[in-house]
Amino acid sequence: MNSRRTFIKDSAISFGILSGLTNGLSPLFSNEKENASPFPRFDHFVNEEDYWSAISQCFTVNPSIINLNNGGVSPSPRIVQDAVKRYCDLSNEGPSYYMWRILDQGREPLRRSLGVLAGCDPEEIAINRNATEALNTVIYGLDLHTGDEVLGTKQDYPNMINAWKQRASREGIVYKQIDFDFPVEDDEKIVSAFKNAITENTKIIHITHVINWVGQILPVKKICGMARSHGIKTIVDGAHSFGLLDFDIPELGCDFFGTSLHKFLSAPIGSGLLWIKKDNIKDIWPLVCNDNPRSENIRKFETLGTRNFAIEQGIHEAIHFHNAIGKKRKENRIRFLKNYWSAKVKDLPGVKIHTSFKDQYACAICGISFEGKTAAELDSFLFEKYKIHCVSVKWENIHCVRITPHIYTKLSDLDILVDALHHFARS
């Protein structure tokens, strides 16, 4: 009882901070005229550090390091962590009772909440563990035959590339990859690259919404529209876009969408979402066996047996936290942080920024490298000298250090990053 009271008290405090700050600054978000944007004066608010300082205090990040690898996995705010711990404790009071008869009943309300967040019918959403599981469900669930072609890029996520290569090795489908030299700031150039690679045998186009290596945003809606005009299905890897960019899944025009919720949504680590356009559900075989694999019920993709119910139910709190901030406010803040540090180092001698400064083509993730130095050398320097945690990238034609802030990232930490990069340039 005491732990539950503490949880409720802490939750109230956290949401009180968010609510109070949001309400206190509501004039900045009020519509000044009919049909005005709900965020007409956002640019005046994006760097209001009092607000974002309070948001930062909702996280439990270790102050001994500066975590700028949020593109890999994001931390959850304390309220989400507390919920997971509480549900885990409850499960262990009587696992078969509390998991199956209590917590399992929370999946349908969660499905509805995710449907609202994604702007779609909840009957199109399956809840799983990450983007890899979601997208592999589709990749292995599609009826493809020898000679059928799948089109992707060399800059897609390795797990997706390997899944397609495995299908090609086992079943004789043809997996083709086009190549990009990012950043690319031309929608037509990107769409045309996909279009020109299409043949009469192309059945699927696999699209990464936000390239995980350097943060390039692809014009997914235009690619999907082009594919649809050729009778081709589209799969979108939204691991780095969902919870970051302000969009509804159906408006992308794709047939399948998979994402991890433990990235920019900051849901519990090990949570994901699969969206399948309702008309396509019956055509996809479940990755894990189901008694009715050709069912039109999205739940056939959730027959995982015993799962971590605490993590699953903790997603609720992440959605509440996300909604309290607001989609567009969050997207613009993180983009502001990305531009804040990168603009201050883009003119350093020998530096290369691998990511666009245009809002249309980038948001959180940014790649940086120095001529004559390896990404691993820069990565080691940042951590050993300044305790800045990021990640070095060596993939295809991309060699850089990936730096990814989040809403809890302080400007003072980014100032340290800027100093560190100036130091590295001098050395």
C-alpha positions as CSV (number, residue, x, y, z in Angstrom):
1,M,0.0,0.0,0.0
2,N,2.8,2.4,0.8
3,S,4.5,1.7,-2.5
4,R,1.3,2.4,-4.3
5,R,0.7,5.6,-2.5
6,T,4.3,6.7,-3.3
7,F,3.7,5.8,-7.0
8,I,0.5,7.8,-7.1
9,K,2.1,10.8,-5.3
10,D,5.1,10.8,-7.7
11,S,2.9,10.4,-10.7
12,A,0.8,13.4,-9.5
13,I,3.9,15.5,-9.0
14,S,5.3,14.6,-12.4
15,F,2.1,15.4,-14.2
16,G,1.5,18.4,-12.1
17,I,4.8,19.8,-13.4
18,L,3.9,19.1,-17.0
19,S,0.3,20.3,-16.6
20,G,1.3,23.4,-14.8
21,L,4.0,24.4,-17.2
22,T,1.8,23.7,-20.2
23,N,-1.2,25.7,-18.8
24,G,1.0,28.5,-17.6
25,L,2.3,29.0,-21.0
26,S,-0.9,28.3,-22.8
27,P,-1.1,31.8,-24.5
28,L,1.8,30.7,-26.6
29,F,-0.3,27.9,-28.1
30,S,-3.7,29.6,-28.3
31,N,-5.2,30.1,-31.7
32,E,-5.1,33.8,-32.7
33,K,-7.7,33.4,-35.3
34,E,-10.1,30.8,-36.6
35,N,-8.4,27.8,-38.3
36,A,-5.0,28.9,-37.1
37,S,-2.3,26.4,-36.5
38,P,-2.5,24.9,-32.9
39,F,1.1,26.0,-32.5
40,P,1.2,29.4,-34.2
41,R,3.9,30.9,-32.0
42,F,6.0,27.8,-31.4
43,D,9.3,29.4,-32.4
44,H,9.0,31.6,-29.4
45,F,8.8,28.6,-27.1
46,V,11.1,26.0,-28.5
47,N,14.1,27.3,-26.5
48,E,12.2,28.3,-23.3
49,E,14.6,26.5,-21.0
50,D,12.5,26.7,-17.8
51,Y,10.0,24.4,-19.4
52,W,12.5,22.0,-20.8
53,S,14.5,21.9,-17.6
54,A,11.4,20.7,-15.8
55,I,11.0,18.0,-18.4
56,S,14.6,17.0,-18.0
57,Q,14.0,16.4,-14.3
58,C,11.4,13.8,-15.1
59,F,14.2,11.5,-16.3
60,T,16.8,9.6,-14.3
61,V,19.7,9.8,-16.7
62,N,23.1,9.5,-15.0
63,P,24.8,12.9,-14.7
64,S,28.2,11.3,-14.9
65,I,27.9,10.8,-18.7
66,I,26.2,12.9,-21.4
67,N,24.0,10.5,-23.3
68,L,23.7,11.5,-26.9
69,N,22.9,8.0,-28.3
70,N,19.2,8.3,-28.0
71,G,18.8,7.0,-31.5
72,G,19.7,3.5,-30.2
73,V,17.3,3.4,-27.3
74,S,15.8,6.2,-25.3
75,P,15.5,6.2,-21.5
76,S,12.0,6.3,-20.0
77,P,10.8,9.1,-17.7
78,R,10.6,8.1,-14.1
79,I,6.8,7.8,-14.2
80,V,7.1,5.1,-16.8
81,Q,9.9,3.3,-14.9
82,D,7.8,3.4,-11.7
83,A,4.8,1.9,-13.5
84,V,6.8,-1.0,-14.9
85,K,8.2,-1.7,-11.5
86,R,4.8,-1.6,-9.9
87,Y,3.3,-3.9,-12.5
88,C,6.3,-6.3,-12.2
89,D,5.8,-6.4,-8.4
90,L,2.1,-7.1,-8.9
91,S,2.8,-9.9,-11.3
92,N,5.0,-11.6,-8.8
93,E,2.3,-11.6,-6.2
94,G,0.6,-14.3,-8.2
95,P,1.8,-14.5,-11.8
96,S,-0.8,-16.7,-13.4
97,Y,-3.6,-14.6,-11.7
98,Y,-2.3,-11.1,-12.0
99,M,-0.7,-11.5,-15.5
100,W,-3.4,-13.4,-17.3
101,R,-6.5,-12.2,-15.4
102,I,-5.6,-8.6,-14.6
103,L,-2.8,-7.1,-16.6
104,D,-3.7,-9.0,-19.8
105,Q,-7.0,-7.2,-19.7
106,G,-5.2,-3.9,-20.2
107,R,-4.1,-4.7,-23.8
108,E,-7.4,-3.5,-25.4
109,P,-7.4,-0.1,-23.7
110,L,-3.7,0.2,-24.7
111,R,-4.6,-0.7,-28.3
112,R,-7.1,2.1,-28.3
113,S,-4.6,4.6,-26.9
114,L,-2.0,3.6,-29.5
115,G,-4.7,3.9,-32.2
116,V,-5.4,7.5,-31.1
117,L,-1.7,8.3,-31.0
118,A,-1.1,6.7,-34.5
119,G,-4.2,8.3,-35.9
120,C,-5.6,4.9,-37.1
121,D,-8.1,2.2,-36.4
122,P,-7.0,0.3,-33.3
123,E,-8.0,-2.9,-35.1
124,E,-5.0,-2.3,-37.3
125,I,-2.5,-2.3,-34.4
126,A,-0.6,-5.3,-32.9
127,I,1.5,-4.8,-29.8
128,N,4.9,-6.5,-29.8
129,R,8.5,-6.0,-28.7
130,N,10.3,-3.9,-31.3
131,A,10.6,-2.8,-34.9
132,T,12.6,-5.9,-35.9
133,E,9.8,-8.2,-34.7
134,A,7.1,-6.1,-36.2
135,L,8.8,-5.8,-39.6
136,N,10.0,-9.4,-39.7
137,T,6.3,-10.4,-39.1
138,V,5.5,-8.8,-42.4
139,I,8.7,-9.8,-44.3
140,Y,8.2,-13.5,-43.5
141,G,4.4,-13.3,-43.6
142,L,4.1,-12.1,-47.2
143,D,3.3,-14.6,-49.9
144,L,6.2,-14.2,-52.3
145,H,7.5,-16.6,-54.9
146,T,10.6,-17.4,-56.8
147,G,11.5,-14.5,-59.0
148,D,9.4,-11.9,-57.1
149,E,11.4,-8.8,-56.5
150,V,11.7,-6.7,-53.3
151,L,13.3,-3.2,-53.5
152,G,15.1,-1.6,-50.6
153,T,18.3,0.5,-50.0
154,K,21.8,-0.2,-48.8
155,Q,21.2,2.3,-46.0
156,D,18.3,0.4,-44.5
157,Y,18.6,-1.2,-41.0
158,P,20.7,-4.3,-41.0
159,N,18.1,-6.6,-39.4
160,M,15.7,-5.8,-42.2
161,I,18.3,-6.2,-44.9
162,N,19.3,-9.6,-43.4
163,A,15.6,-10.7,-43.2
164,W,15.2,-10.0,-46.9
165,K,18.5,-11.7,-47.8
166,Q,17.4,-14.8,-45.8
167,R,14.2,-15.0,-47.8
168,A,16.1,-14.6,-51.0
169,S,18.5,-17.4,-50.0
170,R,15.8,-19.8,-48.9
171,E,13.0,-19.1,-51.4
172,G,14.6,-17.6,-54.5
173,I,13.0,-14.1,-54.3
174,V,15.1,-11.3,-55.7
175,Y,16.3,-8.6,-53.2
176,K,17.5,-5.4,-54.9
177,Q,19.1,-2.4,-53.1
178,I,19.5,1.1,-54.4
179,D,22.2,3.3,-52.9
180,F,22.1,6.9,-51.7
181,D,24.8,9.4,-50.7
182,F,23.1,11.3,-47.9
183,P,22.2,14.1,-47.2
184,V,19.8,14.4,-50.2
185,E,17.6,17.5,-50.3
186,D,15.5,16.6,-53.3
187,D,12.3,14.6,-53.0
188,E,12.2,13.9,-56.7
189,K,15.7,12.5,-56.8
190,I,14.8,10.1,-54.0
191,V,11.5,9.0,-55.5
192,S,13.0,8.6,-59.0
193,A,15.7,6.4,-57.6
194,F,13.1,3.9,-56.4
195,K,10.9,4.3,-59.5
196,N,13.8,3.7,-61.9
197,A,14.7,0.4,-60.1
198,I,11.2,-1.0,-60.5
199,T,10.6,-3.9,-62.9
200,E,7.5,-5.9,-63.8
201,N,8.5,-8.4,-61.1
202,T,8.7,-5.8,-58.2
203,K,6.1,-6.7,-55.6
204,I,7.4,-4.9,-52.5
205,I,9.2,-1.6,-51.7
206,H,10.8,-1.4,-48.3
207,I,11.2,2.2,-47.0
208,T,13.1,3.4,-44.0
209,H,11.2,6.6,-42.8
210,V,14.2,8.0,-40.9
211,I,17.6,6.5,-41.9
212,N,19.1,5.4,-38.5
213,W,22.7,6.1,-39.5
214,V,22.4,9.8,-40.3
215,G,18.8,10.9,-39.7
216,Q,17.8,11.5,-43.3
217,I,14.0,11.7,-43.6
218,L,12.7,10.1,-46.8
219,P,9.6,11.4,-48.5
220,V,7.6,8.3,-47.6
221,K,4.2,9.6,-48.7
222,K,5.5,10.3,-52.2
223,I,7.3,7.0,-52.5
224,C,4.2,5.1,-51.4
225,G,2.0,7.0,-53.8
226,M,4.4,6.2,-56.7
227,A,4.5,2.5,-55.6
228,R,0.7,2.3,-55.4
229,S,0.4,3.6,-58.9
230,H,2.5,0.6,-60.0
231,G,0.5,-1.9,-58.0
232,I,3.3,-2.4,-55.5
233,K,2.9,-2.9,-51.7
234,T,5.0,-0.8,-49.3
235,I,6.5,-1.6,-45.9
236,V,7.7,1.4,-43.8
237,D,10.3,1.0,-41.1
238,G,9.3,3.7,-38.7
239,A,11.7,2.9,-35.8
240,H,13.1,6.4,-35.7
241,S,10.1,8.4,-36.8
242,F,7.2,7.3,-34.5
243,G,7.1,9.4,-31.3
244,L,9.4,11.9,-32.9
245,L,7.7,13.3,-36.1
246,D,4.2,14.7,-36.1
247,F,2.3,12.3,-38.4
248,D,-0.5,9.8,-38.5
249,I,0.4,6.4,-39.9
250,P,-2.4,6.1,-42.5
251,E,-1.5,9.4,-44.1
252,L,1.8,7.9,-45.2
253,G,-0.1,5.8,-47.7
254,C,1.8,2.6,-46.9
255,D,0.5,-0.9,-46.4
256,F,2.6,-2.0,-43.4
257,F,4.4,0.0,-40.7
258,G,6.6,-1.2,-37.8
259,T,8.3,0.7,-35.0
260,S,10.0,0.5,-31.7
261,L,8.2,2.4,-28.9
262,H,11.4,2.5,-26.7
263,K,13.0,5.1,-28.9
264,F,11.5,8.6,-29.2
265,L,8.3,7.7,-27.5
266,S,10.4,6.7,-24.4
267,A,8.2,3.7,-23.7
268,P,9.6,0.8,-21.7
269,I,12.6,-0.9,-23.3
270,G,11.4,-3.8,-25.3
271,S,8.1,-2.5,-26.6
272,G,6.9,-2.1,-30.2
273,L,4.0,-1.7,-32.6
274,L,3.0,-3.3,-35.9
275,W,0.4,-1.5,-38.1
276,I,-1.2,-3.3,-41.0
277,K,-3.8,-1.7,-43.2
278,K,-7.0,-3.6,-42.5
279,D,-7.4,-5.0,-46.0
280,N,-4.0,-6.6,-45.8
281,I,-4.3,-8.4,-42.4
282,K,-5.7,-11.6,-43.8
283,D,-2.9,-11.9,-46.3
284,I,0.0,-11.9,-43.8
285,W,1.0,-15.1,-42.0
286,P,1.8,-14.7,-38.3
287,L,5.5,-14.9,-37.4
288,V,4.5,-17.0,-34.4
289,C,1.9,-19.7,-35.0
290,N,-1.8,-19.0,-34.6
291,D,-4.8,-21.3,-34.7
292,N,-6.3,-19.1,-37.5
293,P,-3.4,-17.7,-39.5
294,R,-5.6,-16.4,-42.3
295,S,-7.8,-14.5,-39.9
296,E,-8.6,-10.8,-40.5
297,N,-8.1,-10.2,-36.7
298,I,-4.9,-8.2,-35.9
299,R,-4.5,-10.1,-32.7
300,K,-3.3,-13.2,-34.5
301,F,0.1,-11.4,-34.4
302,E,0.1,-11.3,-30.6
303,T,0.2,-15.0,-29.8
304,L,3.5,-14.8,-28.1
305,G,2.7,-16.9,-25.1
306,T,4.0,-15.5,-21.8
307,R,5.2,-12.0,-22.3
308,N,6.4,-9.1,-20.1
309,F,3.1,-7.7,-19.1
310,A,4.7,-5.0,-17.0
311,I,6.6,-3.5,-20.0
312,E,3.4,-3.7,-22.1
313,Q,1.3,-1.9,-19.6
314,G,4.0,0.7,-19.0
315,I,3.4,1.9,-22.5
316,H,0.3,3.7,-21.2
317,E,2.3,6.1,-19.1
318,A,4.7,6.8,-21.9
319,I,1.8,7.8,-24.1
320,H,0.4,10.1,-21.3
321,F,3.8,11.7,-20.9
322,H,4.2,12.2,-24.7
323,N,0.7,13.7,-25.0
324,A,1.3,16.1,-22.1
325,I,4.1,17.6,-24.1
326,G,2.5,17.4,-27.5
327,K,3.7,15.9,-30.8
328,K,4.7,19.0,-32.6
329,R,6.2,20.7,-29.6
330,K,8.4,17.6,-29.0
331,E,9.4,17.3,-32.7
332,N,10.4,21.0,-32.9
333,R,12.4,20.9,-29.6
334,I,14.4,17.9,-30.6
335,R,15.1,19.4,-34.1
336,F,16.2,22.6,-32.4
337,L,18.7,20.7,-30.2
338,K,20.1,18.9,-33.3
339,N,20.6,22.2,-35.1
340,Y,21.8,24.0,-32.0
341,W,25.1,22.0,-31.7
342,S,25.6,21.1,-35.4
343,A,25.3,24.7,-36.6
344,K,28.1,25.7,-34.1
345,V,30.6,23.2,-35.5
346,K,29.7,22.9,-39.2
347,D,32.5,25.3,-40.2
348,L,35.3,23.7,-38.3
349,P,38.3,22.7,-40.4
350,G,37.9,19.3,-41.9
351,V,34.4,18.7,-40.6
352,K,31.7,17.1,-42.5
353,I,28.0,17.1,-41.4
354,H,26.3,14.1,-42.9
355,T,22.8,15.4,-42.2
356,S,20.6,18.1,-43.7
357,F,19.8,21.3,-41.9
358,K,16.4,21.5,-43.6
359,D,13.5,20.6,-41.4
360,Q,12.0,18.5,-44.2
361,Y,14.9,16.2,-44.3
362,A,16.2,15.8,-40.7
363,C,15.1,16.1,-37.1
364,A,17.0,14.5,-34.2
365,I,19.8,12.3,-35.6
366,C,22.9,14.0,-37.0
367,G,26.2,12.5,-38.3
368,I,29.6,14.2,-38.1
369,S,33.1,13.3,-39.2
370,F,36.5,14.9,-39.6
371,E,38.8,14.5,-42.5
372,G,41.8,12.3,-41.8
373,K,40.2,10.8,-38.7
374,T,38.1,7.7,-38.3
375,A,34.7,7.7,-36.7
376,A,36.0,5.3,-34.0
377,E,38.7,7.8,-33.1
378,L,36.2,10.7,-32.7
379,D,33.8,8.4,-30.7
380,S,36.7,7.4,-28.3
381,F,37.9,11.0,-27.9
382,L,34.4,12.2,-27.0
383,F,33.9,9.6,-24.3
384,E,37.4,9.4,-22.9
385,K,37.9,13.2,-22.6
386,Y,34.4,14.4,-22.0
387,K,32.3,11.4,-21.1
388,I,30.0,12.0,-24.1
389,H,28.3,8.8,-25.1
390,C,27.4,8.5,-28.8
391,V,28.1,5.9,-31.4
392,S,30.5,5.5,-34.4
393,V,29.0,4.4,-37.7
394,K,30.7,2.4,-40.4
395,W,28.1,1.2,-42.8
396,E,28.3,1.1,-46.6
397,N,29.3,4.6,-47.7
398,I,28.6,6.2,-44.3
399,H,31.5,6.7,-41.9
400,C,30.7,9.2,-39.0
401,V,29.7,9.6,-35.4
402,R,26.0,9.6,-34.8
403,I,24.8,12.2,-32.2
404,T,21.2,12.1,-31.1
405,P,19.7,14.4,-28.3
406,H,16.3,13.9,-26.7
407,I,13.9,16.2,-24.9
408,Y,15.8,15.8,-21.6
409,T,19.0,16.9,-23.2
410,K,20.3,20.2,-21.7
411,L,21.8,23.0,-23.7
412,S,24.7,23.0,-21.3
413,D,25.5,19.4,-22.3
414,L,25.4,20.4,-25.9
415,D,27.7,23.3,-25.2
416,I,30.2,20.7,-23.8
417,L,29.8,18.7,-27.0
418,V,30.6,21.8,-29.0
419,D,33.7,22.5,-26.9
420,A,34.8,18.9,-27.3
421,L,34.4,19.0,-31.1
422,H,36.4,22.3,-31.2
423,H,39.1,20.6,-29.1
424,F,39.1,17.6,-31.5
425,A,39.4,19.9,-34.5
426,R,42.4,21.6,-32.9
427,S,44.1,18.3,-32.1
